[in-house]
């Protein structure tokens, strides 16, 4: 999956984790929903999925790619 920051024309590639999380996040899913979806899709436990979700969301926030 590739995303584009239209403000800067910068392209971002995301891994499998990001590809699972991105559409859910864009539709307004809660952290809990993101964790459940990632755990199910990637067959990992909720603790690991939570860490992956938090890292992905934190990175998007650092890049100013999230809106509240």
Secondary structure, DSSP 8 states (H G I E B T S, - for coil): -EEEETTTTEEEE--HHHHHHHHHHHTT--HHHHHHHHHHHHT--HHHHHHHHHHHHHHHHHTT----
